[in-house]
Amino acid sequence: MANISRYDPFDFTVEPFDDLFRGFFRPVRAANSEAAVQIKMDVKEDDQAYTVQAEVPGVKKEDIHVTIDGNQVSLTAEAKRQTEDKDGEKLLRSERYYGKAYRSFTLGSDIDDAAAEAKYNDGVLELRLPKKAATSARRLEIH
């Protein structure tokens, strides 16, 4: 025996078109969205400097560029595809990312770019960014 229930048009606890439209609103992902690389980083601060550790796997150190402008730091990295064709060999599936990645962030105080240091080891870029010494206020004499 089937359960029969009476439809009450004034019952707002159940949305009548909920099941009808449920299939239309699924999250959509672009085909290459999972392949896009992101530069993930940790930023630490002490009294004298900032320390940044950024993960940049699969990139040669010649293809990493760091730009410092005041208190803004920009990282650019490019992973290049290494094409090595062999006779009788064909690529079945490629999931590795090739292309440019860019990351920019602003720090709390200006950076002394002349004393900044960068090291790259095992896919991790480590930056030591010393803070600029605060300039003291100078009083001008009026003549």
LUMKOL-857019 format. One record per residue: residue in three letters; chain; x, y, z of N, C-alpha, C, O, CB in turn. Coordinates in Angstrom, 1 decimal. Glycine has a CB too. Layout:
<rs>
residuo | cadena | nc1 | nc2 | nc3 | cac1 | cac2 | cac3 | cc1 | cc2 | cc3 | oc1 | oc2 | oc3 | cbc1 | cbc2 | cbc3
ala | A | X | Y | Z | X | Y | Z | X | Y | Z | X | Y | Z | X | Y | Z
...
</rs>
This chain:
<rs>
residuo | cadena | nc1 | nc2 | nc3 | cac1 | cac2 | cac3 | cc1 | cc2 | cc3 | oc1 | oc2 | oc3 | cbc1 | cbc2 | cbc3
met | A | 0.8 | -1.2 | 0.0 | 0.0 | 0.0 | 0.0 | 0.9 | 1.2 | 0.0 | 1.9 | 1.3 | 0.8 | -1.0 | 0.0 | 1.2
ala | A | 0.6 | 2.2 | -0.8 | 1.4 | 3.4 | -1.0 | 1.0 | 4.4 | 0.1 | -0.2 | 4.5 | 0.5 | 1.2 | 4.0 | -2.4
asn | A | 2.0 | 5.1 | 0.6 | 1.8 | 6.2 | 1.5 | 1.3 | 7.4 | 0.7 | 2.0 | 7.9 | -0.1 | 3.0 | 6.5 | 2.4
ile | A | 0.1 | 7.9 | 1.0 | -0.4 | 9.1 | 0.3 | -0.4 | 10.2 | 1.4 | -1.0 | 10.0 | 2.5 | -1.8 | 8.8 | -0.3
ser | A | 0.1 | 11.3 | 1.0 | 0.1 | 12.5 | 1.9 | -0.6 | 13.6 | 1.1 | -0.5 | 13.7 | -0.1 | 1.5 | 12.9 | 2.4
arg | A | -1.3 | 14.4 | 1.9 | -2.0 | 15.5 | 1.3 | -1.0 | 16.7 | 1.1 | -0.3 | 17.0 | 2.1 | -3.2 | 15.9 | 2.1
tyr | A | -1.0 | 17.4 | 0.0 | -0.2 | 18.5 | -0.3 | -0.8 | 19.8 | 0.4 | -2.0 | 20.1 | 0.1 | 0.0 | 18.7 | -1.7
asp | A | -0.1 | 20.5 | 1.2 | -0.5 | 21.7 | 1.8 | 0.2 | 22.8 | 1.2 | 1.4 | 23.0 | 1.4 | -0.4 | 21.7 | 3.4
pro | A | -0.4 | 23.7 | 0.4 | 0.3 | 24.8 | -0.3 | 0.8 | 25.9 | 0.6 | 1.6 | 26.7 | 0.2 | -0.7 | 25.4 | -1.3
phe | A | 0.3 | 25.9 | 1.9 | 0.8 | 26.9 | 2.8 | 1.8 | 26.3 | 3.8 | 2.2 | 27.0 | 4.7 | -0.4 | 27.4 | 3.6
asp | A | 2.3 | 25.1 | 3.5 | 3.4 | 24.6 | 4.3 | 4.7 | 25.0 | 3.7 | 5.1 | 24.5 | 2.7 | 3.3 | 23.0 | 4.4
phe | A | 5.4 | 26.0 | 4.4 | 6.7 | 26.5 | 3.8 | 7.9 | 25.8 | 4.3 | 9.0 | 26.2 | 4.1 | 6.8 | 28.0 | 4.2
thr | A | 7.7 | 24.7 | 5.1 | 8.9 | 23.9 | 5.5 | 9.5 | 23.1 | 4.4 | 10.7 | 22.7 | 4.5 | 8.5 | 23.0 | 6.7
val | A | 8.7 | 22.8 | 3.4 | 9.2 | 22.0 | 2.2 | 9.1 | 22.9 | 1.0 | 8.1 | 23.4 | 0.7 | 8.3 | 20.7 | 2.1
glu | A | 10.3 | 23.0 | 0.3 | 10.3 | 23.8 | -0.9 | 9.9 | 22.9 | -2.0 | 10.5 | 21.8 | -2.3 | 11.8 | 24.3 | -1.2
pro | A | 8.8 | 23.2 | -2.8 | 8.2 | 22.3 | -3.8 | 9.2 | 22.1 | -4.9 | 9.1 | 21.0 | -5.5 | 6.9 | 22.9 | -4.3
phe | A | 10.0 | 23.0 | -5.3 | 10.9 | 22.9 | -6.5 | 12.3 | 22.5 | -6.1 | 13.2 | 22.5 | -6.9 | 10.9 | 24.1 | -7.3
asp | A | 12.5 | 22.1 | -4.8 | 13.9 | 21.8 | -4.3 | 14.5 | 20.6 | -5.1 | 15.6 | 20.7 | -5.6 | 13.8 | 21.4 | -2.8
asp | A | 13.7 | 19.5 | -5.3 | 14.2 | 18.4 | -6.0 | 14.4 | 18.6 | -7.5 | 15.3 | 18.1 | -8.1 | 13.3 | 17.2 | -5.8
leu | A | 13.5 | 19.5 | -8.0 | 13.6 | 19.8 | -9.4 | 14.9 | 20.5 | -9.8 | 15.5 | 20.1 | -10.8 | 12.4 | 20.6 | -9.8
phe | A | 15.3 | 21.5 | -9.1 | 16.5 | 22.3 | -9.4 | 17.8 | 21.8 | -8.8 | 18.8 | 22.4 | -9.1 | 16.2 | 23.7 | -9.1
arg | A | 17.7 | 20.8 | -8.0 | 18.9 | 20.3 | -7.3 | 20.1 | 20.0 | -8.2 | 21.2 | 20.3 | -7.9 | 18.6 | 19.2 | -6.4
gly | A | 19.8 | 19.3 | -9.3 | 20.8 | 18.9 | -10.2 | 21.5 | 20.0 | -11.0 | 22.6 | 19.8 | -11.6 | 20.3 | 17.9 | -11.2
phe | A | 20.8 | 21.2 | -11.1 | 21.4 | 22.3 | -11.9 | 22.5 | 23.0 | -11.2 | 23.3 | 23.7 | -11.8 | 20.3 | 23.2 | -12.3
phe | A | 22.5 | 23.0 | -9.9 | 23.4 | 23.8 | -9.1 | 24.5 | 23.0 | -8.5 | 24.7 | 23.0 | -7.2 | 22.7 | 24.6 | -8.0
arg | A | 25.3 | 22.4 | -9.3 | 26.5 | 21.6 | -8.8 | 27.7 | 22.5 | -9.0 | 27.8 | 23.2 | -10.0 | 26.6 | 20.3 | -9.5
pro | A | 28.7 | 22.4 | -8.2 | 29.9 | 23.2 | -8.4 | 30.6 | 22.7 | -9.7 | 30.7 | 21.5 | -10.0 | 30.9 | 23.1 | -7.2
val | A | 31.0 | 23.7 | -10.5 | 31.7 | 23.4 | -11.7 | 33.1 | 23.7 | -11.6 | 33.5 | 24.8 | -11.1 | 31.0 | 24.2 | -12.9
arg | A | 34.0 | 22.9 | -12.1 | 35.4 | 23.1 | -12.0 | 36.0 | 23.1 | -13.5 | 35.6 | 22.3 | -14.3 | 36.1 | 21.9 | -11.2
ala | A | 36.8 | 24.0 | -13.7 | 37.5 | 24.1 | -15.0 | 38.4 | 22.9 | -15.2 | 38.8 | 22.3 | -14.2 | 38.2 | 25.4 | -15.2
ala | A | 38.6 | 22.5 | -16.4 | 39.4 | 21.3 | -16.7 | 40.8 | 21.5 | -16.2 | 41.4 | 20.5 | -15.7 | 39.4 | 21.1 | -18.2
asn | A | 41.4 | 22.6 | -16.2 | 42.8 | 22.8 | -15.8 | 43.0 | 23.4 | -14.4 | 44.1 | 23.8 | -14.0 | 43.6 | 23.6 | -16.8
ser | A | 41.9 | 23.6 | -13.7 | 42.0 | 24.3 | -12.4 | 42.8 | 23.5 | -11.4 | 43.4 | 24.1 | -10.5 | 40.6 | 24.5 | -11.8
glu | A | 42.8 | 22.2 | -11.5 | 43.5 | 21.4 | -10.5 | 45.0 | 21.4 | -10.9 | 45.9 | 21.2 | -10.0 | 43.0 | 19.9 | -10.5
ala | A | 45.4 | 21.6 | -12.1 | 46.7 | 21.6 | -12.6 | 47.5 | 22.9 | -12.2 | 48.7 | 22.9 | -12.2 | 46.8 | 21.3 | -14.0
ala | A | 46.8 | 24.0 | -12.0 | 47.4 | 25.2 | -11.8 | 48.2 | 25.2 | -10.5 | 47.7 | 24.8 | -9.4 | 46.4 | 26.4 | -11.7
val | A | 49.5 | 25.6 | -10.6 | 50.4 | 25.5 | -9.4 | 50.2 | 26.8 | -8.6 | 50.0 | 27.9 | -9.1 | 51.8 | 25.4 | -9.8
gln | A | 50.3 | 26.7 | -7.3 | 50.3 | 27.8 | -6.4 | 51.6 | 27.8 | -5.6 | 52.0 | 26.7 | -5.2 | 49.0 | 27.7 | -5.4
ile | A | 52.1 | 29.0 | -5.4 | 53.3 | 29.1 | -4.5 | 52.8 | 29.2 | -3.1 | 52.2 | 30.2 | -2.7 | 54.2 | 30.3 | -4.9
lys | A | 53.0 | 28.1 | -2.3 | 52.6 | 28.1 | -0.9 | 53.8 | 28.6 | -0.1 | 54.9 | 28.2 | -0.3 | 52.1 | 26.7 | -0.5
met | A | 53.5 | 29.4 | 1.0 | 54.6 | 29.9 | 1.7 | 54.3 | 30.1 | 3.2 | 53.1 | 30.1 | 3.6 | 55.0 | 31.2 | 1.2
asp | A | 55.3 | 30.2 | 4.0 | 55.3 | 30.5 | 5.4 | 56.1 | 31.8 | 5.6 | 57.2 | 31.9 | 5.0 | 55.9 | 29.4 | 6.3
val | A | 55.5 | 32.7 | 6.3 | 56.2 | 34.0 | 6.6 | 56.4 | 34.2 | 8.1 | 55.4 | 34.1 | 8.8 | 55.5 | 35.2 | 6.0
lys | A | 57.6 | 34.4 | 8.6 | 57.9 | 34.6 | 10.0 | 58.6 | 35.9 | 10.2 | 59.2 | 36.5 | 9.2 | 58.8 | 33.4 | 10.5
glu | A | 58.4 | 36.5 | 11.4 | 59.0 | 37.8 | 11.6 | 59.7 | 37.8 | 13.0 | 59.2 | 37.2 | 13.9 | 57.9 | 38.9 | 11.6
asp | A | 60.8 | 38.5 | 13.1 | 61.4 | 38.8 | 14.4 | 61.8 | 40.2 | 14.4 | 61.3 | 41.0 | 13.5 | 62.7 | 37.9 | 14.6
asp | A | 62.5 | 40.7 | 15.3 | 62.8 | 42.1 | 15.4 | 63.6 | 42.7 | 14.3 | 63.4 | 43.9 | 13.9 | 63.6 | 42.4 | 16.7
gln | A | 64.5 | 41.9 | 13.7 | 65.4 | 42.4 | 12.6 | 64.9 | 42.1 | 11.2 | 65.2 | 42.9 | 10.3 | 66.7 | 41.9 | 12.8
ala | A | 64.2 | 41.0 | 11.0 | 63.9 | 40.6 | 9.6 | 62.7 | 39.7 | 9.5 | 62.1 | 39.2 | 10.5 | 65.1 | 39.8 | 9.1
tyr | A | 62.3 | 39.5 | 8.3 | 61.2 | 38.6 | 7.9 | 61.9 | 37.4 | 7.3 | 62.9 | 37.5 | 6.6 | 60.2 | 39.2 | 6.9
thr | A | 61.4 | 36.2 | 7.5 | 61.9 | 35.0 | 6.9 | 60.7 | 34.3 | 6.1 | 59.6 | 34.1 | 6.7 | 62.5 | 34.0 | 7.9
val | A | 60.9 | 34.1 | 4.8 | 59.9 | 33.5 | 4.0 | 60.4 | 32.2 | 3.4 | 61.5 | 32.1 | 2.9 | 59.5 | 34.5 | 2.8
gln | A | 59.6 | 31.2 | 3.6 | 59.9 | 29.9 | 3.0 | 58.7 | 29.6 | 2.0 | 57.6 | 29.4 | 2.4 | 60.0 | 28.7 | 4.1
ala | A | 59.1 | 29.5 | 0.7 | 58.1 | 29.3 | -0.3 | 58.4 | 27.9 | -1.0 | 59.5 | 27.7 | -1.4 | 58.1 | 30.4 | -1.3
glu | A | 57.3 | 27.2 | -1.2 | 57.5 | 25.9 | -2.0 | 57.4 | 26.2 | -3.5 | 56.3 | 26.7 | -3.9 | 56.4 | 24.9 | -1.5
val | A | 58.4 | 25.8 | -4.2 | 58.4 | 26.0 | -5.6 | 59.0 | 24.7 | -6.2 | 60.2 | 24.7 | -6.7 | 59.3 | 27.3 | -6.0
pro | A | 58.3 | 23.6 | -6.2 | 58.9 | 22.3 | -6.6 | 59.0 | 22.3 | -8.2 | 58.1 | 22.8 | -8.9 | 58.1 | 21.2 | -6.1
gly | A | 60.0 | 21.6 | -8.6 | 60.1 | 21.3 | -10.1 | 60.6 | 22.5 | -10.9 | 60.5 | 22.5 | -12.1 | 58.9 | 20.8 | -10.6
val | A | 61.1 | 23.6 | -10.2 | 61.5 | 24.8 | -10.9 | 63.0 | 24.9 | -10.7 | 63.5 | 24.8 | -9.6 | 60.7 | 26.0 | -10.5
lys | A | 63.8 | 25.2 | -11.7 | 65.2 | 25.5 | -11.6 | 65.4 | 26.9 | -11.0 | 64.5 | 27.8 | -11.1 | 65.9 | 25.4 | -13.0
lys | A | 66.5 | 27.1 | -10.2 | 66.7 | 28.3 | -9.5 | 66.9 | 29.5 | -10.5 | 66.6 | 30.6 | -10.1 | 67.8 | 28.3 | -8.6
glu | A | 67.3 | 29.2 | -11.7 | 67.4 | 30.3 | -12.7 | 66.1 | 30.8 | -13.2 | 66.0 | 31.9 | -13.7 | 68.2 | 29.7 | -13.9
asp | A | 65.0 | 30.0 | -13.0 | 63.7 | 30.4 | -13.4 | 62.8 | 31.0 | -12.3 | 61.6 | 31.1 | -12.5 | 63.0 | 29.2 | -14.0
ile | A | 63.4 | 31.3 | -11.2 | 62.7 | 32.0 | -10.1 | 63.2 | 33.4 | -10.0 | 64.4 | 33.6 | -10.0 | 63.0 | 31.2 | -8.7
his | A | 62.3 | 34.3 | -9.9 | 62.6 | 35.8 | -9.8 | 61.9 | 36.4 | -8.6 | 60.7 | 36.2 | -8.4 | 62.3 | 36.5 | -11.1
val | A | 62.7 | 37.1 | -7.8 | 62.2 | 37.8 | -6.6 | 62.4 | 39.3 | -6.8 | 63.5 | 39.7 | -7.1 | 62.9 | 37.3 | -5.3
thr | A | 61.3 | 40.0 | -6.6 | 61.4 | 41.5 | -6.7 | 60.9 | 42.1 | -5.4 | 59.9 | 41.7 | -4.8 | 60.5 | 42.0 | -7.9
ile | A | 61.7 | 43.1 | -4.9 | 61.4 | 43.8 | -3.6 | 61.2 | 45.3 | -4.0 | 62.1 | 45.9 | -4.5 | 62.5 | 43.6 | -2.6
asp | A | 60.1 | 45.8 | -3.6 | 59.8 | 47.2 | -3.8 | 59.2 | 47.8 | -2.5 | 58.0 | 47.7 | -2.3 | 58.8 | 47.4 | -5.0
gly | A | 60.1 | 48.4 | -1.7 | 59.6 | 48.9 | -0.4 | 59.2 | 47.8 | 0.5 | 60.1 | 47.1 | 1.0 | 58.4 | 49.8 | -0.6
asn | A | 57.9 | 47.6 | 0.8 | 57.5 | 46.5 | 1.7 | 56.7 | 45.5 | 0.9 | 56.1 | 44.6 | 1.5 | 56.6 | 47.0 | 2.8
gln | A | 56.7 | 45.5 | -0.5 | 56.0 | 44.6 | -1.3 | 57.0 | 43.6 | -1.9 | 58.1 | 44.0 | -2.5 | 55.2 | 45.3 | -2.4
val | A | 56.8 | 42.3 | -1.8 | 57.6 | 41.2 | -2.3 | 56.9 | 40.5 | -3.4 | 55.7 | 40.1 | -3.1 | 58.2 | 40.3 | -1.2
ser | A | 57.5 | 40.2 | -4.5 | 56.8 | 39.5 | -5.6 | 57.7 | 38.3 | -6.0 | 58.9 | 38.5 | -6.2 | 56.6 | 40.4 | -6.8
leu | A | 57.1 | 37.2 | -6.1 | 57.8 | 35.9 | -6.6 | 57.2 | 35.5 | -7.9 | 56.0 | 35.4 | -8.1 | 57.7 | 34.8 | -5.5
thr | A | 58.1 | 35.1 | -8.8 | 57.6 | 34.6 | -10.1 | 58.5 | 33.3 | -10.4 | 59.7 | 33.4 | -10.3 | 57.8 | 35.6 | -11.3
ala | A | 57.8 | 32.2 | -10.7 | 58.5 | 31.0 | -11.0 | 57.9 | 30.4 | -12.3 | 56.7 | 30.4 | -12.5 | 58.4 | 30.0 | -9.8
glu | A | 58.8 | 29.8 | -13.1 | 58.3 | 29.2 | -14.3 | 58.8 | 27.8 | -14.4 | 60.0 | 27.5 | -14.4 | 58.7 | 30.0 | -15.6
ala | A | 57.9 | 26.8 | -14.5 | 58.2 | 25.4 | -14.7 | 58.1 | 25.1 | -16.2 | 57.1 | 25.3 | -16.8 | 57.3 | 24.4 | -13.9
lys | A | 59.2 | 24.7 | -16.7 | 59.3 | 24.5 | -18.2 | 59.2 | 23.0 | -18.5 | 59.7 | 22.1 | -17.8 | 60.6 | 25.0 | -18.8
arg | A | 58.4 | 22.7 | -19.5 | 58.3 | 21.3 | -20.0 | 59.5 | 20.8 | -20.7 | 60.1 | 21.5 | -21.5 | 57.0 | 21.2 | -20.9
gln | A | 60.0 | 19.7 | -20.3 | 61.2 | 19.1 | -20.9 | 60.7 | 18.1 | -21.9 | 60.3 | 17.0 | -21.5 | 62.2 | 18.5 | -19.8
thr | A | 60.9 | 18.4 | -23.1 | 60.4 | 17.5 | -24.2 | 61.6 | 16.7 | -24.7 | 62.6 | 17.2 | -25.2 | 59.8 | 18.3 | -25.4
glu | A | 61.4 | 15.4 | -24.5 | 62.4 | 14.5 | -25.0 | 61.7 | 13.4 | -25.7 | 61.2 | 12.4 | -25.1 | 63.3 | 13.9 | -23.7
asp | A | 61.6 | 13.5 | -27.0 | 60.9 | 12.5 | -27.8 | 61.8 | 11.4 | -28.2 | 62.9 | 11.5 | -28.7 | 60.3 | 13.2 | -29.1
lys | A | 61.3 | 10.2 | -27.9 | 62.0 | 9.0 | -28.3 | 61.1 | 8.3 | -29.4 | 59.9 | 8.4 | -29.4 | 62.2 | 8.0 | -27.1
asp | A | 61.8 | 7.5 | -30.3 | 61.1 | 6.8 | -31.3 | 60.2 | 5.8 | -30.7 | 60.6 | 5.0 | -29.9 | 62.1 | 6.2 | -32.3
gly | A | 58.9 | 5.7 | -31.2 | 58.0 | 4.7 | -30.7 | 57.4 | 5.0 | -29.4 | 56.6 | 4.2 | -28.9 | 58.7 | 3.4 | -30.7
glu | A | 57.6 | 6.1 | -28.8 | 57.1 | 6.5 | -27.5 | 56.1 | 7.6 | -27.6 | 56.3 | 8.6 | -28.3 | 58.2 | 6.9 | -26.5
lys | A | 54.9 | 7.4 | -27.0 | 53.9 | 8.4 | -27.0 | 53.4 | 8.7 | -25.6 | 53.4 | 7.8 | -24.7 | 52.7 | 8.1 | -27.9
leu | A | 53.0 | 9.9 | -25.3 | 52.5 | 10.4 | -24.0 | 51.1 | 9.9 | -23.9 | 50.2 | 10.3 | -24.7 | 52.6 | 11.9 | -23.9
leu | A | 50.8 | 9.2 | -22.8 | 49.4 | 8.7 | -22.6 | 48.6 | 9.6 | -21.7 | 47.4 | 9.9 | -21.9 | 49.5 | 7.3 | -22.0
arg | A | 49.3 | 10.2 | -20.7 | 48.6 | 11.1 | -19.7 | 49.7 | 12.1 | -19.1 | 50.8 | 11.7 | -18.8 | 47.9 | 10.3 | -18.6
ser | A | 49.3 | 13.3 | -19.0 | 50.2 | 14.3 | -18.4 | 49.4 | 15.1 | -17.4 | 48.4 | 15.8 | -17.7 | 50.7 | 15.3 | -19.5
glu | A | 49.9 | 15.0 | -16.1 | 49.2 | 15.7 | -15.0 | 50.1 | 16.7 | -14.4 | 49.7 | 17.5 | -13.5 | 48.8 | 14.7 | -13.9
arg | A | 51.4 | 16.8 | -14.8 | 52.3 | 17.8 | -14.3 | 52.0 | 19.2 | -14.8 | 51.6 | 19.3 | -16.0 | 53.8 | 17.4 | -14.6
tyr | A | 52.2 | 20.2 | -14.0 | 51.9 | 21.5 | -14.4 | 53.2 | 22.2 | -15.0 | 54.3 | 22.0 | -14.5 | 51.4 | 22.4 | -13.2
tyr | A | 53.0 | 22.9 | -16.1 | 54.0 | 23.6 | -16.8 | 53.5 | 25.0 | -17.1 | 52.4 | 25.2 | -17.6 | 54.5 | 22.9 | -18.1
gly | A | 54.2 | 26.0 | -16.6 | 53.8 | 27.4 | -16.9 | 54.3 | 28.3 | -15.8 | 55.2 | 27.9 | -15.0 | 52.3 | 27.5 | -16.9
lys | A | 53.8 | 29.5 | -15.7 | 54.3 | 30.5 | -14.7 | 53.3 | 30.5 | -13.5 | 52.1 | 30.3 | -13.6 | 54.4 | 31.9 | -15.4
ala | A | 53.9 | 30.8 | -12.4 | 53.2 | 31.0 | -11.1 | 53.7 | 32.3 | -10.6 | 54.9 | 32.7 | -10.7 | 53.4 | 29.8 | -10.1
tyr | A | 52.8 | 33.1 | -10.0 | 53.1 | 34.4 | -9.5 | 52.5 | 34.6 | -8.1 | 51.3 | 34.2 | -7.9 | 52.6 | 35.5 | -10.5
arg | A | 53.2 | 35.2 | -7.2 | 52.7 | 35.5 | -5.9 | 53.3 | 36.8 | -5.4 | 54.5 | 37.0 | -5.5 | 53.0 | 34.3 | -4.9
ser | A | 52.4 | 37.7 | -4.9 | 52.9 | 39.0 | -4.4 | 52.2 | 39.2 | -3.0 | 51.1 | 38.8 | -2.8 | 52.5 | 40.1 | -5.4
phe | A | 53.0 | 39.8 | -2.1 | 52.4 | 40.1 | -0.8 | 53.1 | 41.3 | -0.2 | 54.2 | 41.7 | -0.6 | 52.6 | 38.9 | 0.2
thr | A | 52.4 | 41.9 | 0.8 | 52.9 | 43.1 | 1.4 | 53.3 | 42.8 | 2.9 | 52.5 | 42.2 | 3.6 | 51.9 | 44.3 | 1.3
leu | A | 54.4 | 43.3 | 3.3 | 54.9 | 43.1 | 4.7 | 54.6 | 44.4 | 5.5 | 54.3 | 45.5 | 4.9 | 56.3 | 42.7 | 4.7
gly | A | 54.8 | 44.3 | 6.8 | 54.5 | 45.4 | 7.7 | 55.4 | 46.6 | 7.6 | 55.0 | 47.7 | 7.9 | 54.4 | 44.9 | 9.0
ser | A | 56.7 | 46.3 | 7.3 | 57.7 | 47.4 | 7.2 | 58.5 | 47.3 | 6.0 | 58.5 | 46.2 | 5.4 | 58.5 | 47.5 | 8.5
asp | A | 59.2 | 48.3 | 5.6 | 60.1 | 48.3 | 4.4 | 61.2 | 47.3 | 4.6 | 61.7 | 47.1 | 5.7 | 60.6 | 49.7 | 4.1
ile | A | 61.7 | 46.8 | 3.4 | 62.7 | 45.8 | 3.4 | 64.0 | 46.5 | 2.9 | 64.0 | 47.3 | 2.0 | 62.4 | 44.6 | 2.5
asp | A | 65.1 | 46.1 | 3.6 | 66.5 | 46.6 | 3.1 | 66.9 | 45.6 | 2.0 | 67.5 | 44.6 | 2.3 | 67.5 | 46.6 | 4.3
asp | A | 66.6 | 46.0 | 0.7 | 66.8 | 45.1 | -0.4 | 68.3 | 44.8 | -0.7 | 68.6 | 43.8 | -1.3 | 66.2 | 45.6 | -1.6
ala | A | 69.2 | 45.7 | -0.2 | 70.6 | 45.5 | -0.4 | 71.1 | 44.3 | 0.5 | 72.1 | 43.7 | 0.1 | 71.4 | 46.8 | -0.1
ala | A | 70.5 | 44.1 | 1.6 | 71.0 | 43.1 | 2.5 | 70.1 | 41.8 | 2.5 | 70.3 | 40.9 | 3.2 | 71.0 | 43.6 | 4.0
ala | A | 69.1 | 41.7 | 1.6 | 68.3 | 40.6 | 1.5 | 69.0 | 39.4 | 0.9 | 69.9 | 39.5 | 0.1 | 67.0 | 40.9 | 0.5
glu | A | 68.7 | 38.2 | 1.4 | 69.3 | 36.9 | 0.9 | 68.3 | 35.9 | 0.5 | 67.2 | 35.9 | 1.0 | 70.2 | 36.3 | 2.1
ala | A | 68.7 | 35.1 | -0.5 | 67.8 | 34.1 | -1.0 | 68.6 | 32.8 | -1.2 | 69.7 | 32.8 | -1.7 | 67.2 | 34.5 | -2.4
lys | A | 68.0 | 31.7 | -0.8 | 68.6 | 30.3 | -0.9 | 67.5 | 29.4 | -1.5 | 66.3 | 29.6 | -1.2 | 69.1 | 29.8 | 0.5
tyr | A | 67.9 | 28.5 | -2.4 | 67.0 | 27.5 | -3.0 | 67.5 | 26.1 | -2.8 | 68.6 | 25.8 | -3.3 | 66.7 | 27.9 | -4.5
asn | A | 66.8 | 25.3 | -2.1 | 67.3 | 23.9 | -1.9 | 66.1 | 23.0 | -1.8 | 65.1 | 23.2 | -1.1 | 68.1 | 23.9 | -0.5
asp | A | 66.1 | 21.9 | -2.6 | 65.1 | 20.9 | -2.6 | 63.7 | 21.4 | -2.8 | 62.7 | 21.0 | -2.1 | 65.1 | 20.1 | -1.2
gly | A | 63.5 | 22.3 | -3.7 | 62.2 | 22.9 | -4.0 | 61.6 | 23.9 | -3.1 | 60.5 | 24.3 | -3.2 | 61.2 | 21.7 | -4.1
val | A | 62.5 | 24.3 | -2.1 | 62.0 | 25.3 | -1.1 | 62.9 | 26.6 | -1.3 | 64.1 | 26.5 | -1.1 | 62.0 | 24.8 | 0.3
leu | A | 62.3 | 27.7 | -1.5 | 63.0 | 29.0 | -1.6 | 62.9 | 29.6 | -0.3 | 61.8 | 29.9 | 0.3 | 62.4 | 29.9 | -2.7
glu | A | 64.1 | 30.0 | 0.3 | 64.1 | 30.7 | 1.6 | 64.6 | 32.1 | 1.4 | 65.7 | 32.3 | 0.9 | 65.0 | 29.9 | 2.6
leu | A | 63.9 | 33.0 | 1.8 | 64.3 | 34.4 | 1.8 | 64.5 | 35.0 | 3.2 | 63.6 | 34.8 | 4.0 | 63.2 | 35.3 | 1.0
arg | A | 65.5 | 35.7 | 3.3 | 65.8 | 36.5 | 4.6 | 65.7 | 37.9 | 4.2 | 66.6 | 38.4 | 3.5 | 67.1 | 36.1 | 5.3
leu | A | 64.7 | 38.6 | 4.7 | 64.4 | 40.0 | 4.3 | 64.6 | 40.9 | 5.5 | 63.7 | 41.1 | 6.3 | 63.0 | 40.1 | 3.7
pro | A | 65.8 | 41.5 | 5.7 | 66.0 | 42.4 | 6.8 | 65.1 | 43.7 | 6.7 | 64.9 | 44.2 | 5.6 | 67.5 | 42.8 | 6.9
lys | A | 64.6 | 44.1 | 7.9 | 63.8 | 45.3 | 7.9 | 64.8 | 46.5 | 7.8 | 65.9 | 46.5 | 8.3 | 63.0 | 45.4 | 9.2
lys | A | 64.3 | 47.6 | 7.1 | 65.0 | 48.8 | 7.0 | 65.0 | 49.5 | 8.4 | 64.0 | 49.5 | 9.1 | 64.5 | 49.7 | 5.9
ala | A | 66.1 | 50.1 | 8.7 | 66.2 | 50.8 | 10.0 | 65.3 | 52.0 | 9.9 | 65.3 | 52.8 | 8.9 | 67.7 | 51.3 | 10.3
ala | A | 64.5 | 52.3 | 10.9 | 63.6 | 53.4 | 10.9 | 64.4 | 54.7 | 10.9 | 65.3 | 54.9 | 11.7 | 62.7 | 53.3 | 12.1
thr | A | 64.0 | 55.6 | 10.0 | 64.7 | 56.9 | 10.0 | 64.1 | 57.8 | 11.0 | 62.9 | 57.8 | 11.2 | 64.6 | 57.5 | 8.6
ser | A | 65.0 | 58.4 | 11.7 | 64.5 | 59.3 | 12.8 | 64.0 | 60.6 | 12.2 | 64.5 | 61.1 | 11.1 | 65.7 | 59.6 | 13.8
ala | A | 63.1 | 61.2 | 12.8 | 62.6 | 62.5 | 12.4 | 63.6 | 63.6 | 12.5 | 64.4 | 63.6 | 13.5 | 61.3 | 62.9 | 13.2
arg | A | 63.6 | 64.4 | 11.5 | 64.6 | 65.5 | 11.5 | 63.9 | 66.8 | 11.5 | 62.9 | 67.1 | 10.8 | 65.5 | 65.4 | 10.3
arg | A | 64.3 | 67.7 | 12.4 | 63.7 | 69.0 | 12.5 | 64.4 | 70.0 | 11.6 | 65.6 | 70.1 | 11.6 | 63.7 | 69.5 | 14.0
leu | A | 63.6 | 70.7 | 10.8 | 64.2 | 71.7 | 9.9 | 64.1 | 73.0 | 10.6 | 63.1 | 73.4 | 11.2 | 63.4 | 71.7 | 8.5
glu | A | 65.2 | 73.7 | 10.4 | 65.2 | 75.1 | 10.9 | 64.8 | 76.0 | 9.8 | 65.1 | 75.9 | 8.6 | 66.7 | 75.5 | 11.4
ile | A | 64.0 | 77.0 | 10.2 | 63.5 | 78.0 | 9.3 | 64.4 | 79.2 | 9.3 | 64.6 | 79.7 | 10.4 | 62.0 | 78.3 | 9.6
his | A | 64.9 | 79.6 | 8.2 | 65.8 | 80.8 | 8.1 | 65.0 | 82.0 | 7.6 | 65.6 | 83.0 | 7.4 | 66.9 | 80.5 | 7.1
</rs>
